[in-house]
């Protein structure tokens, strides 16, 4: 999926747990008992991987929140 390589989704699984997924991946990167824990971990993963978009889905599967995560420890931050 072009343009979405650096994004993560937090979605509810059939068993009620929450998963962090990457577009095009077959398996979850991380699972948690709560949506908040999954969102926190997804933010950490995106920050480590250079930043990107985090989409948090509700229990109905619809995106209920979208956040842009800045890269962490950027050796060349923009001036300004």
mmCIF file of the N, C-alpha and C atoms, coordinates in Angstrom:
data_MODEL
# 
_entry.id   MODEL 
# 
loop_
_atom_site.group_PDB 
_atom_site.id 
_atom_site.type_symbol 
_atom_site.label_atom_id 
_atom_site.label_alt_id 
_atom_site.label_comp_id 
_atom_site.label_asym_id 
_atom_site.label_entity_id 
_atom_site.label_seq_id 
_atom_site.pdbx_PDB_ins_code 
_atom_site.Cartn_x 
_atom_site.Cartn_y 
_atom_site.Cartn_z 
_atom_site.occupancy 
_atom_site.B_iso_or_equiv 
_atom_site.pdbx_formal_charge 
_atom_site.auth_seq_id 
_atom_site.auth_comp_id 
_atom_site.auth_asym_id 
_atom_site.auth_atom_id 
_atom_site.pdbx_PDB_model_num 
ATOM 1   N N  . UNK A 1 1  ? 0.840   -1.176  0.000  1.00 0.00 ? 1  UNK A N  1 
ATOM 2   C CA . UNK A 1 1  ? 0.000   0.000   0.000  1.00 0.00 ? 1  UNK A CA 1 
ATOM 3   C C  . UNK A 1 1  ? 0.883   1.236   0.000  1.00 0.00 ? 1  UNK A C  1 
ATOM 4   N N  . UNK A 1 2  ? 0.966   1.868   -1.098 1.00 0.00 ? 2  UNK A N  1 
ATOM 5   C CA . UNK A 1 2  ? 1.800   3.057   -1.216 1.00 0.00 ? 2  UNK A CA 1 
ATOM 6   C C  . UNK A 1 2  ? 1.237   4.180   -0.359 1.00 0.00 ? 2  UNK A C  1 
ATOM 7   N N  . UNK A 1 3  ? 2.126   4.930   0.280  1.00 0.00 ? 3  UNK A N  1 
ATOM 8   C CA . UNK A 1 3  ? 1.707   6.051   1.098  1.00 0.00 ? 3  UNK A CA 1 
ATOM 9   C C  . UNK A 1 3  ? 1.288   5.684   2.508  1.00 0.00 ? 3  UNK A C  1 
ATOM 10  N N  . UNK A 1 4  ? 1.165   4.413   2.811  1.00 0.00 ? 4  UNK A N  1 
ATOM 11  C CA . UNK A 1 4  ? 0.755   4.013   4.145  1.00 0.00 ? 4  UNK A CA 1 
ATOM 12  C C  . UNK A 1 4  ? 1.782   3.097   4.811  1.00 0.00 ? 4  UNK A C  1 
ATOM 13  N N  . UNK A 1 5  ? 2.989   3.075   4.271  1.00 0.00 ? 5  UNK A N  1 
ATOM 14  C CA . UNK A 1 5  ? 4.002   2.174   4.794  1.00 0.00 ? 5  UNK A CA 1 
ATOM 15  C C  . UNK A 1 5  ? 4.333   2.473   6.251  1.00 0.00 ? 5  UNK A C  1 
ATOM 16  N N  . UNK A 1 6  ? 4.266   3.741   6.644  1.00 0.00 ? 6  UNK A N  1 
ATOM 17  C CA . UNK A 1 6  ? 4.593   4.089   8.014  1.00 0.00 ? 6  UNK A CA 1 
ATOM 18  C C  . UNK A 1 6  ? 3.335   4.508   8.773  1.00 0.00 ? 6  UNK A C  1 
ATOM 19  N N  . UNK A 1 7  ? 2.422   3.576   8.893  1.00 0.00 ? 7  UNK A N  1 
ATOM 20  C CA . UNK A 1 7  ? 1.217   3.810   9.677  1.00 0.00 ? 7  UNK A CA 1 
ATOM 21  C C  . UNK A 1 7  ? 0.898   2.554   10.467 1.00 0.00 ? 7  UNK A C  1 
ATOM 22  N N  . UNK A 1 8  ? 0.143   2.739   11.520 1.00 0.00 ? 8  UNK A N  1 
ATOM 23  C CA . UNK A 1 8  ? -0.286  1.628   12.355 1.00 0.00 ? 8  UNK A CA 1 
ATOM 24  C C  . UNK A 1 8  ? -1.755  1.827   12.691 1.00 0.00 ? 8  UNK A C  1 
ATOM 25  N N  . UNK A 1 9  ? -2.452  0.724   12.876 1.00 0.00 ? 9  UNK A N  1 
ATOM 26  C CA . UNK A 1 9  ? -3.861  0.749   13.267 1.00 0.00 ? 9  UNK A CA 1 
ATOM 27  C C  . UNK A 1 9  ? -4.028  0.002   14.582 1.00 0.00 ? 9  UNK A C  1 
ATOM 28  N N  . UNK A 1 10 ? -4.907  0.507   15.432 1.00 0.00 ? 10 UNK A N  1 
ATOM 29  C CA . UNK A 1 10 ? -5.294  -0.188  16.657 1.00 0.00 ? 10 UNK A CA 1 
ATOM 30  C C  . UNK A 1 10 ? -6.723  -0.667  16.435 1.00 0.00 ? 10 UNK A C  1 
ATOM 31  N N  . UNK A 1 11 ? -6.902  -1.976  16.410 1.00 0.00 ? 11 UNK A N  1 
ATOM 32  C CA . UNK A 1 11 ? -8.213  -2.561  16.118 1.00 0.00 ? 11 UNK A CA 1 
ATOM 33  C C  . UNK A 1 11 ? -8.568  -3.617  17.162 1.00 0.00 ? 11 UNK A C  1 
ATOM 34  N N  . UNK A 1 12 ? -9.881  -3.787  17.377 1.00 0.00 ? 12 UNK A N  1 
ATOM 35  C CA . UNK A 1 12 ? -10.325 -4.816  18.311 1.00 0.00 ? 12 UNK A CA 1 
ATOM 36  C C  . UNK A 1 12 ? -10.407 -6.158  17.596 1.00 0.00 ? 12 UNK A C  1 
ATOM 37  N N  . UNK A 1 13 ? -9.933  -7.194  18.259 1.00 0.00 ? 13 UNK A N  1 
ATOM 38  C CA . UNK A 1 13 ? -9.974  -8.546  17.706 1.00 0.00 ? 13 UNK A CA 1 
ATOM 39  C C  . UNK A 1 13 ? -11.247 -9.252  18.159 1.00 0.00 ? 13 UNK A C  1 
ATOM 40  N N  . UNK A 1 14 ? -11.541 -10.376 17.543 1.00 0.00 ? 14 UNK A N  1 
ATOM 41  C CA . UNK A 1 14 ? -12.763 -11.132 17.855 1.00 0.00 ? 14 UNK A CA 1 
ATOM 42  C C  . UNK A 1 14 ? -12.821 -11.566 19.314 1.00 0.00 ? 14 UNK A C  1 
ATOM 43  N N  . UNK A 1 15 ? -11.657 -11.808 19.932 1.00 0.00 ? 15 UNK A N  1 
ATOM 44  C CA . UNK A 1 15 ? -11.639 -12.251 21.331 1.00 0.00 ? 15 UNK A CA 1 
ATOM 45  C C  . UNK A 1 15 ? -11.737 -11.101 22.332 1.00 0.00 ? 15 UNK A C  1 
ATOM 46  N N  . UNK A 1 16 ? -11.882 -9.857  21.827 1.00 0.00 ? 16 UNK A N  1 
ATOM 47  C CA . UNK A 1 16 ? -12.020 -8.698  22.699 1.00 0.00 ? 16 UNK A CA 1 
ATOM 48  C C  . UNK A 1 16 ? -10.719 -7.986  22.997 1.00 0.00 ? 16 UNK A C  1 
ATOM 49  N N  . UNK A 1 17 ? -9.589  -8.580  22.664 1.00 0.00 ? 17 UNK A N  1 
ATOM 50  C CA . UNK A 1 17 ? -8.311  -7.908  22.873 1.00 0.00 ? 17 UNK A CA 1 
ATOM 51  C C  . UNK A 1 17 ? -8.099  -6.872  21.770 1.00 0.00 ? 17 UNK A C  1 
ATOM 52  N N  . UNK A 1 18 ? -7.079  -6.042  21.932 1.00 0.00 ? 18 UNK A N  1 
ATOM 53  C CA . UNK A 1 18 ? -6.771  -4.984  20.968 1.00 0.00 ? 18 UNK A CA 1 
ATOM 54  C C  . UNK A 1 18 ? -5.434  -5.277  20.322 1.00 0.00 ? 18 UNK A C  1 
ATOM 55  N N  . UNK A 1 19 ? -5.350  -5.063  19.009 1.00 0.00 ? 19 UNK A N  1 
ATOM 56  C CA . UNK A 1 19 ? -4.143  -5.384  18.256 1.00 0.00 ? 19 UNK A CA 1 
ATOM 57  C C  . UNK A 1 19 ? -3.596  -4.148  17.559 1.00 0.00 ? 19 UNK A C  1 
ATOM 58  N N  . UNK A 1 20 ? -2.275  -4.075  17.487 1.00 0.00 ? 20 UNK A N  1 
ATOM 59  C CA . UNK A 1 20 ? -1.587  -3.065  16.679 1.00 0.00 ? 20 UNK A CA 1 
ATOM 60  C C  . UNK A 1 20 ? -1.220  -3.754  15.376 1.00 0.00 ? 20 UNK A C  1 
ATOM 61  N N  . UNK A 1 21 ? -1.701  -3.201  14.266 1.00 0.00 ? 21 UNK A N  1 
ATOM 62  C CA . UNK A 1 21 ? -1.436  -3.805  12.965 1.00 0.00 ? 21 UNK A CA 1 
ATOM 63  C C  . UNK A 1 21 ? -0.775  -2.797  12.029 1.00 0.00 ? 21 UNK A C  1 
ATOM 64  N N  . UNK A 1 22 ? -0.108  -3.330  11.031 1.00 0.00 ? 22 UNK A N  1 
ATOM 65  C CA . UNK A 1 22 ? 0.533   -2.526  9.994  1.00 0.00 ? 22 UNK A CA 1 
ATOM 66  C C  . UNK A 1 22 ? -0.156  -2.875  8.682  1.00 0.00 ? 22 UNK A C  1 
ATOM 67  N N  . UNK A 1 23 ? -0.486  -1.882  7.853  1.00 0.00 ? 23 UNK A N  1 
ATOM 68  C CA . UNK A 1 23 ? -1.160  -2.185  6.584  1.00 0.00 ? 23 UNK A CA 1 
ATOM 69  C C  . UNK A 1 23 ? -0.383  -3.221  5.767  1.00 0.00 ? 23 UNK A C  1 
ATOM 70  N N  . UNK A 1 24 ? -1.095  -4.207  5.282  1.00 0.00 ? 24 UNK A N  1 
ATOM 71  C CA . UNK A 1 24 ? -0.495  -5.246  4.463  1.00 0.00 ? 24 UNK A CA 1 
ATOM 72  C C  . UNK A 1 24 ? 0.073   -6.420  5.235  1.00 0.00 ? 24 UNK A C  1 
ATOM 73  N N  . UNK A 1 25 ? 0.179   -6.297  6.550  1.00 0.00 ? 25 UNK A N  1 
ATOM 74  C CA . UNK A 1 25 ? 0.724   -7.386  7.371  1.00 0.00 ? 25 UNK A CA 1 
ATOM 75  C C  . UNK A 1 25 ? -0.378  -8.392  7.695  1.00 0.00 ? 25 UNK A C  1 
ATOM 76  N N  . UNK A 1 26 ? 0.012   -9.646  7.802  1.00 0.00 ? 26 UNK A N  1 
ATOM 77  C CA . UNK A 1 26 ? -0.956  -10.693 8.118  1.00 0.00 ? 26 UNK A CA 1 
ATOM 78  C C  . UNK A 1 26 ? -1.128  -10.900 9.619  1.00 0.00 ? 26 UNK A C  1 
ATOM 79  N N  . UNK A 1 27 ? -0.113  -10.525 10.393 1.00 0.00 ? 27 UNK A N  1 
ATOM 80  C CA . UNK A 1 27 ? -0.160  -10.748 11.841 1.00 0.00 ? 27 UNK A CA 1 
ATOM 81  C C  . UNK A 1 27 ? -0.065  -9.424  12.592 1.00 0.00 ? 27 UNK A C  1 
ATOM 82  N N  . UNK A 1 28 ? -0.583  -9.432  13.808 1.00 0.00 ? 28 UNK A N  1 
ATOM 83  C CA . UNK A 1 28 ? -0.503  -8.253  14.662 1.00 0.00 ? 28 UNK A CA 1 
ATOM 84  C C  . UNK A 1 28 ? 0.935   -8.059  15.144 1.00 0.00 ? 28 UNK A C  1 
ATOM 85  N N  . UNK A 1 29 ? 1.333   -6.802  15.282 1.00 0.00 ? 29 UNK A N  1 
ATOM 86  C CA . UNK A 1 29 ? 2.652   -6.488  15.824 1.00 0.00 ? 29 UNK A CA 1 
ATOM 87  C C  . UNK A 1 29 ? 2.656   -6.600  17.348 1.00 0.00 ? 29 UNK A C  1 
ATOM 88  N N  . UNK A 1 30 ? 1.491   -6.376  17.947 1.00 0.00 ? 30 UNK A N  1 
ATOM 89  C CA . UNK A 1 30 ? 1.378   -6.347  19.397 1.00 0.00 ? 30 UNK A CA 1 
ATOM 90  C C  . UNK A 1 30 ? -0.091  -6.522  19.749 1.00 0.00 ? 30 UNK A C  1 
ATOM 91  N N  . UNK A 1 31 ? -0.391  -7.170  20.846 1.00 0.00 ? 31 UNK A N  1 
ATOM 92  C CA . UNK A 1 31 ? -1.755  -7.274  21.348 1.00 0.00 ? 31 UNK A CA 1 
ATOM 93  C C  . UNK A 1 31 ? -1.789  -6.844  22.803 1.00 0.00 ? 31 UNK A C  1 
ATOM 94  N N  . UNK A 1 32 ? -2.935  -6.304  23.216 1.00 0.00 ? 32 UNK A N  1 
ATOM 95  C CA . UNK A 1 32 ? -3.100  -5.824  24.585 1.00 0.00 ? 32 UNK A CA 1 
ATOM 96  C C  . UNK A 1 32 ? -4.531  -6.065  25.034 1.00 0.00 ? 32 UNK A C  1 
ATOM 97  N N  . UNK A 1 33 ? -4.741  -6.038  26.332 1.00 0.00 ? 33 UNK A N  1 
ATOM 98  C CA . UNK A 1 33 ? -6.087  -6.213  26.888 1.00 0.00 ? 33 UNK A CA 1 
ATOM 99  C C  . UNK A 1 33 ? -6.937  -4.960  26.724 1.00 0.00 ? 33 UNK A C  1 
ATOM 100 N N  . UNK A 1 34 ? -6.281  -3.771  26.661 1.00 0.00 ? 34 UNK A N  1 
ATOM 101 C CA . UNK A 1 34 ? -7.032  -2.521  26.558 1.00 0.00 ? 34 UNK A CA 1 
ATOM 102 C C  . UNK A 1 34 ? -6.614  -1.737  25.324 1.00 0.00 ? 34 UNK A C  1 
ATOM 103 N N  . UNK A 1 35 ? -7.540  -0.933  24.850 1.00 0.00 ? 35 UNK A N  1 
ATOM 104 C CA . UNK A 1 35 ? -7.262  -0.080  23.699 1.00 0.00 ? 35 UNK A CA 1 
ATOM 105 C C  . UNK A 1 35 ? -6.170  0.934   24.035 1.00 0.00 ? 35 UNK A C  1 
ATOM 106 N N  . UNK A 1 36 ? -6.182  1.475   25.240 1.00 0.00 ? 36 UNK A N  1 
ATOM 107 C CA . UNK A 1 36 ? -5.187  2.464   25.641 1.00 0.00 ? 36 UNK A CA 1 
ATOM 108 C C  . UNK A 1 36 ? -3.776  1.879   25.612 1.00 0.00 ? 36 UNK A C  1 
ATOM 109 N N  . UNK A 1 37 ? -3.609  0.658   26.101 1.00 0.00 ? 37 UNK A N  1 
ATOM 110 C CA . UNK A 1 37 ? -2.286  0.020   26.078 1.00 0.00 ? 37 UNK A CA 1 
ATOM 111 C C  . UNK A 1 37 ? -1.818  -0.215  24.645 1.00 0.00 ? 37 UNK A C  1 
ATOM 112 N N  . UNK A 1 38 ? -2.726  -0.638  23.782 1.00 0.00 ? 38 UNK A N  1 
ATOM 113 C CA . UNK A 1 38 ? -2.364  -0.876  22.381 1.00 0.00 ? 38 UNK A CA 1 
ATOM 114 C C  . UNK A 1 38 ? -1.991  0.440   21.696 1.00 0.00 ? 38 UNK A C  1 
ATOM 115 N N  . UNK A 1 39 ? -2.721  1.502   21.962 1.00 0.00 ? 39 UNK A N  1 
ATOM 116 C CA . UNK A 1 39 ? -2.425  2.805   21.360 1.00 0.00 ? 39 UNK A CA 1 
ATOM 117 C C  . UNK A 1 39 ? -1.075  3.330   21.839 1.00 0.00 ? 39 UNK A C  1 
ATOM 118 N N  . UNK A 1 40 ? -0.781  3.140   23.106 1.00 0.00 ? 40 UNK A N  1 
ATOM 119 C CA . UNK A 1 40 ? 0.512   3.573   23.661 1.00 0.00 ? 40 UNK A CA 1 
ATOM 120 C C  . UNK A 1 40 ? 1.662   2.844   22.975 1.00 0.00 ? 40 UNK A C  1 
ATOM 121 N N  . UNK A 1 41 ? 1.519   1.538   22.814 1.00 0.00 ? 41 UNK A N  1 
ATOM 122 C CA . UNK A 1 41 ? 2.572   0.747   22.163 1.00 0.00 ? 41 UNK A CA 1 
ATOM 123 C C  . UNK A 1 41 ? 2.710   1.108   20.680 1.00 0.00 ? 41 UNK A C  1 
ATOM 124 N N  . UNK A 1 42 ? 1.584   1.339   20.010 1.00 0.00 ? 42 UNK A N  1 
ATOM 125 C CA . UNK A 1 42 ? 1.623   1.738   18.602 1.00 0.00 ? 42 UNK A CA 1 
ATOM 126 C C  . UNK A 1 42 ? 2.362   3.060   18.435 1.00 0.00 ? 42 UNK A C  1 
ATOM 127 N N  . UNK A 1 43 ? 2.132   4.004   19.352 1.00 0.00 ? 43 UNK A N  1 
ATOM 128 C CA . UNK A 1 43 ? 2.839   5.286   19.312 1.00 0.00 ? 43 UNK A CA 1 
ATOM 129 C C  . UNK A 1 43 ? 4.342   5.087   19.466 1.00 0.00 ? 43 UNK A C  1 
ATOM 130 N N  . UNK A 1 44 ? 4.730   4.214   20.395 1.00 0.00 ? 44 UNK A N  1 
ATOM 131 C CA . UNK A 1 44 ? 6.154   3.924   20.599 1.00 0.00 ? 44 UNK A CA 1 
ATOM 132 C C  . UNK A 1 44 ? 6.775   3.317   19.345 1.00 0.00 ? 44 UNK A C  1 
ATOM 133 N N  . UNK A 1 45 ? 6.064   2.368   18.728 1.00 0.00 ? 45 UNK A N  1 
ATOM 134 C CA . UNK A 1 45 ? 6.572   1.722   17.516 1.00 0.00 ? 45 UNK A CA 1 
ATOM 135 C C  . UNK A 1 45 ? 6.742   2.730   16.383 1.00 0.00 ? 45 UNK A C  1 
ATOM 136 N N  . UNK A 1 46 ? 5.757   3.604   16.200 1.00 0.00 ? 46 UNK A N  1 
ATOM 137 C CA . UNK A 1 46 ? 5.856   4.608   15.141 1.00 0.00 ? 46 UNK A CA 1 
ATOM 138 C C  . UNK A 1 46 ? 6.982   5.594   15.403 1.00 0.00 ? 46 UNK A C  1 
ATOM 139 N N  . UNK A 1 47 ? 7.118   6.043   16.646 1.00 0.00 ? 47 UNK A N  1 
ATOM 140 C CA . UNK A 1 47 ? 8.183   6.986   16.995 1.00 0.00 ? 47 UNK A CA 1 
ATOM 141 C C  . UNK A 1 47 ? 9.544   6.372   16.695 1.00 0.00 ? 47 UNK A C  1 
ATOM 142 N N  . UNK A 1 48 ? 9.711   5.107   17.050 1.00 0.00 ? 48 UNK A N  1 
ATOM 143 C CA . UNK A 1 48 ? 10.967  4.395   16.814 1.00 0.00 ? 48 UNK A CA 1 
ATOM 144 C C  . UNK A 1 48 ? 11.251  4.214   15.321 1.00 0.00 ? 48 UNK A C  1 
ATOM 145 N N  . UNK A 1 49 ? 10.175  4.036   14.537 1.00 0.00 ? 49 UNK A N  1 
ATOM 146 C CA . UNK A 1 49 ? 10.323  3.782   13.102 1.00 0.00 ? 49 UNK A CA 1 
ATOM 147 C C  . UNK A 1 49 ? 10.309  5.044   12.250 1.00 0.00 ? 49 UNK A C  1 
ATOM 148 N N  . UNK A 1 50 ? 10.461  6.207   12.863 1.00 0.00 ? 50 UNK A N  1 
ATOM 149 C CA . UNK A 1 50 ? 10.566  7.439   12.086 1.00 0.00 ? 50 UNK A CA 1 
ATOM 150 C C  . UNK A 1 50 ? 9.298   8.259   11.990 1.00 0.00 ? 50 UNK A C  1 
ATOM 151 N N  . UNK A 1 51 ? 8.307   7.942   12.800 1.00 0.00 ? 51 UNK A N  1 
ATOM 152 C CA . UNK A 1 51 ? 7.065   8.704   12.798 1.00 0.00 ? 51 UNK A CA 1 
ATOM 153 C C  . UNK A 1 51 ? 6.086   8.187   11.762 1.00 0.00 ? 51 UNK A C  1 
ATOM 154 N N  . UNK A 1 52 ? 4.859   8.666   11.835 1.00 0.00 ? 52 UNK A N  1 
ATOM 155 C CA . UNK A 1 52 ? 3.835   8.260   10.881 1.00 0.00 ? 52 UNK A CA 1 
ATOM 156 C C  . UNK A 1 52 ? 2.445   8.486   11.431 1.00 0.00 ? 52 UNK A C  1 
ATOM 157 N N  . UNK A 1 53 ? 1.475   7.829   10.818 1.00 0.00 ? 53 UNK A N  1 
ATOM 158 C CA . UNK A 1 53 ? 0.073   7.994   11.188 1.00 0.00 ? 53 UNK A CA 1 
ATOM 159 C C  . UNK A 1 53 ? -0.419  6.839   12.057 1.00 0.00 ? 53 UNK A C  1 
ATOM 160 N N  . UNK A 1 54 ? -1.117  7.174   13.119 1.00 0.00 ? 54 UNK A N  1 
ATOM 161 C CA . UNK A 1 54 ? -1.738  6.193   14.005 1.00 0.00 ? 54 UNK A CA 1 
ATOM 162 C C  . UNK A 1 54 ? -3.246  6.352   13.884 1.00 0.00 ? 54 UNK A C  1 
ATOM 163 N N  . UNK A 1 55 ? -3.925  5.274   13.533 1.00 0.00 ? 55 UNK A N  1 
ATOM 164 C CA . UNK A 1 55 ? -5.381  5.272   13.443 1.00 0.00 ? 55 UNK A CA 1 
ATOM 165 C C  . UNK A 1 55 ? -5.925  4.338   14.522 1.00 0.00 ? 55 UNK A C  1 
ATOM 166 N N  . UNK A 1 56 ? -6.797  4.884   15.369 1.00 0.00 ? 56 UNK A N  1 
ATOM 167 C CA . UNK A 1 56 ? -7.402  4.101   16.438 1.00 0.00 ? 56 UNK A CA 1 
ATOM 168 C C  . UNK A 1 56 ? -8.863  3.853   16.056 1.00 0.00 ? 56 UNK A C  1 
ATOM 169 N N  . UNK A 1 57 ? -9.214  2.577   15.936 1.00 0.00 ? 57 UNK A N  1 
ATOM 170 C CA . UNK A 1 57 ? -10.563 2.185   15.545 1.00 0.00 ? 57 UNK A CA 1 
ATOM 171 C C  . UNK A 1 57 ? -11.403 1.904   16.784 1.00 0.00 ? 57 UNK A C  1 
ATOM 172 N N  . UNK A 1 58 ? -12.683 2.194   16.702 1.00 0.00 ? 58 UNK A N  1 
ATOM 173 C CA . UNK A 1 58 ? -13.608 1.886   17.783 1.00 0.00 ? 58 UNK A CA 1 
ATOM 174 C C  . UNK A 1 58 ? -14.050 0.432   17.710 1.00 0.00 ? 58 UNK A C  1 
ATOM 175 N N  . UNK A 1 59 ? -14.922 0.046   18.622 1.00 0.00 ? 59 UNK A N  1 
ATOM 176 C CA . UNK A 1 59 ? -15.413 -1.334  18.647 1.00 0.00 ? 59 UNK A CA 1 
ATOM 177 C C  . UNK A 1 59 ? -16.234 -1.671  17.410 1.00 0.00 ? 59 UNK A C  1 
ATOM 178 N N  . UNK A 1 60 ? -16.735 -0.643  16.705 1.00 0.00 ? 60 UNK A N  1 
ATOM 179 C CA . UNK A 1 60 ? -17.504 -0.874  15.482 1.00 0.00 ? 60 UNK A CA 1 
ATOM 180 C C  . UNK A 1 60 ? -16.617 -0.958  14.238 1.00 0.00 ? 60 UNK A C  1 
ATOM 181 N N  . UNK A 1 61 ? -15.306 -0.797  14.416 1.00 0.00 ? 61 UNK A N  1 
ATOM 182 C CA . UNK A 1 61 ? -14.361 -0.891  13.309 1.00 0.00 ? 61 UNK A CA 1 
ATOM 183 C C  . UNK A 1 61 ? -14.081 0.424   12.608 1.00 0.00 ? 61 UNK A C  1 
ATOM 184 N N  . UNK A 1 62 ? -14.850 1.462   12.919 1.00 0.00 ? 62 UNK A N  1 
ATOM 185 C CA . UNK A 1 62 ? -14.656 2.770   12.294 1.00 0.00 ? 62 UNK A CA 1 
ATOM 186 C C  . UNK A 1 62 ? -13.524 3.525   12.984 1.00 0.00 ? 62 UNK A C  1 
ATOM 187 N N  . UNK A 1 63 ? -12.765 4.305   12.206 1.00 0.00 ? 63 UNK A N  1 
ATOM 188 C CA . UNK A 1 63 ? -11.691 5.117   12.774 1.00 0.00 ? 63 UNK A CA 1 
ATOM 189 C C  . UNK A 1 63 ? -12.322 6.176   13.663 1.00 0.00 ? 63 UNK A C  1 
ATOM 190 N N  . UNK A 1 64 ? -11.927 6.204   14.928 1.00 0.00 ? 64 UNK A N  1 
ATOM 191 C CA . UNK A 1 64 ? -12.482 7.197   15.847 1.00 0.00 ? 64 UNK A CA 1 
ATOM 192 C C  . UNK A 1 64 ? -11.464 8.257   16.242 1.00 0.00 ? 64 UNK A C  1 
ATOM 193 N N  . UNK A 1 65 ? -10.171 7.996   15.955 1.00 0.00 ? 65 UNK A N  1 
ATOM 194 C CA . UNK A 1 65 ? -9.121  8.962   16.264 1.00 0.00 ? 65 UNK A CA 1 
ATOM 195 C C  . UNK A 1 65 ? -7.947  8.707   15.327 1.00 0.00 ? 65 UNK A C  1 
ATOM 196 N N  . UNK A 1 66 ? -7.356  9.780   14.836 1.00 0.00 ? 66 UNK A N  1 
ATOM 197 C CA . UNK A 1 66 ? -6.169  9.653   14.002 1.00 0.00 ? 66 UNK A CA 1 
ATOM 198 C C  . UNK A 1 66 ? -5.142  10.660  14.496 1.00 0.00 ? 66 UNK A C  1 
ATOM 199 N N  . UNK A 1 67 ? -3.913  10.196  14.664 1.00 0.00 ? 67 UNK A N  1 
ATOM 200 C CA . UNK A 1 67 ? -2.842  11.034  15.207 1.00 0.00 ? 67 UNK A CA 1 
ATOM 201 C C  . UNK A 1 67 ? -1.597  10.928  14.339 1.00 0.00 ? 67 UNK A C  1 
ATOM 202 N N  . UNK A 1 68 ? -0.885  12.040  14.226 1.00 0.00 ? 68 UNK A N  1 
ATOM 203 C CA . UNK A 1 68 ? 0.407   12.022  13.564 1.00 0.00 ? 68 UNK A CA 1 
ATOM 204 C C  . UNK A 1 68 ? 1.466   11.927  14.653 1.00 0.00 ? 68 UNK A C  1 
ATOM 205 N N  . UNK A 1 69 ? 2.312   10.917  14.561 1.00 0.00 ? 69 UNK A N  1 
ATOM 206 C CA . UNK A 1 69 ? 3.356   10.692  15.555 1.00 0.00 ? 69 UNK A CA 1 
ATOM 207 C C  . UNK A 1 69 ? 4.682   11.179  14.973 1.00 0.00 ? 69 UNK A C  1 
ATOM 208 N N  . UNK A 1 70 ? 5.332   12.068  15.692 1.00 0.00 ? 70 UNK A N  1 
ATOM 209 C CA . UNK A 1 70 ? 6.615   12.609  15.238 1.00 0.00 ? 70 UNK A CA 1 
ATOM 210 C C  . UNK A 1 70 ? 7.721   11.581  15.461 1.00 0.00 ? 70 UNK A C  1 
ATOM 211 N N  . UNK A 1 71 ? 8.775   11.654  14.637 1.00 0.00 ? 71 UNK A N  1 
ATOM 212 C CA . UNK A 1 71 ? 9.896   10.733  14.851 1.00 0.00 ? 71 UNK A CA 1 
ATOM 213 C C  . UNK A 1 71 ? 10.601  11.041  16.163 1.00 0.00 ? 71 UNK A C  1 
ATOM 214 N N  . UNK A 1 72 ? 11.134  10.011  16.793 1.00 0.00 ? 72 UNK A N  1 
ATOM 215 C CA . UNK A 1 72 ? 11.892  10.193  18.019 1.00 0.00 ? 72 UNK A CA 1 
ATOM 216 C C  . UNK A 1 72 ? 13.376  10.242  17.726 1.00 0.00 ? 72 UNK A C  1 
ATOM 217 N N  . UNK A 1 73 ? 14.104  11.046  18.467 1.00 0.00 ? 73 UNK A N  1 
ATOM 218 C CA . UNK A 1 73 ? 15.557  11.138  18.352 1.00 0.00 ? 73 UNK A CA 1 
ATOM 219 C C  . UNK A 1 73 ? 16.015  11.431  16.928 1.00 0.00 ? 73 UNK A C  1 
ATOM 220 N N  . UNK A 1 74 ? 15.383  12.396  16.279 1.00 0.00 ? 74 UNK A N  1 
ATOM 221 C CA . UNK A 1 74 ? 15.767  12.798  14.926 1.00 0.00 ? 74 UNK A CA 1 
ATOM 222 C C  . UNK A 1 74 ? 17.119  13.490  14.978 1.00 0.00 ? 74 UNK A C  1 
ATOM 223 N N  . UNK A 1 75 ? 18.160  12.935  14.310 1.00 0.00 ? 75 UNK A N  1 
ATOM 224 C CA . UNK A 1 75 ? 19.474  13.559  14.366 1.00 0.00 ? 75 UNK A CA 1 
ATOM 225 C C  . UNK A 1 75 ? 19.541  14.866  13.601 1.00 0.00 ? 75 UNK A C  1 
ATOM 226 N N  . UNK A 1 76 ? 18.598  15.133  12.709 1.00 0.00 ? 76 UNK A N  1 
ATOM 227 C CA . UNK A 1 76 ? 18.563  16.377  11.927 1.00 0.00 ? 76 UNK A CA 1 
ATOM 228 C C  . UNK A 1 76 ? 17.177  17.004  11.973 1.00 0.00 ? 76 UNK A C  1 
ATOM 229 N N  . UNK A 1 77 ? 16.765  17.508  13.131 1.00 0.00 ? 77 UNK A N  1 
ATOM 230 C CA . UNK A 1 77 ? 15.426  18.079  13.224 1.00 0.00 ? 77 UNK A CA 1 
ATOM 231 C C  . UNK A 1 77 ? 15.326  19.357  12.382 1.00 0.00 ? 77 UNK A C  1 
ATOM 232 N N  . UNK A 1 78 ? 14.133  19.699  11.905 1.00 0.00 ? 78 UNK A N  1 
ATOM 233 C CA . UNK A 1 78 ? 13.977  20.925  11.125 1.00 0.00 ? 78 UNK A CA 1 
ATOM 234 C C  . UNK A 1 78 ? 14.247  22.157  11.983 1.00 0.00 ? 78 UNK A C  1 
ATOM 235 N N  . UNK A 1 79 ? 14.808  23.168  11.355 1.00 0.00 ? 79 UNK A N  1 
ATOM 236 C CA . UNK A 1 79 ? 15.097  24.417  12.075 1.00 0.00 ? 79 UNK A CA 1 
ATOM 237 C C  . UNK A 1 79 ? 13.859  25.277  12.072 1.00 0.00 ? 79 UNK A C  1 
ATOM 238 N N  . UNK A 1 80 ? 13.658  25.921  13.200 1.00 0.00 ? 80 UNK A N  1 
ATOM 239 C CA . UNK A 1 80 ? 12.655  26.739  13.265 1.00 0.00 ? 80 UNK A CA 1 
ATOM 240 C C  . UNK A 1 80 ? 11.589  27.409  13.613 1.00 0.00 ? 80 UNK A C  1 
# 
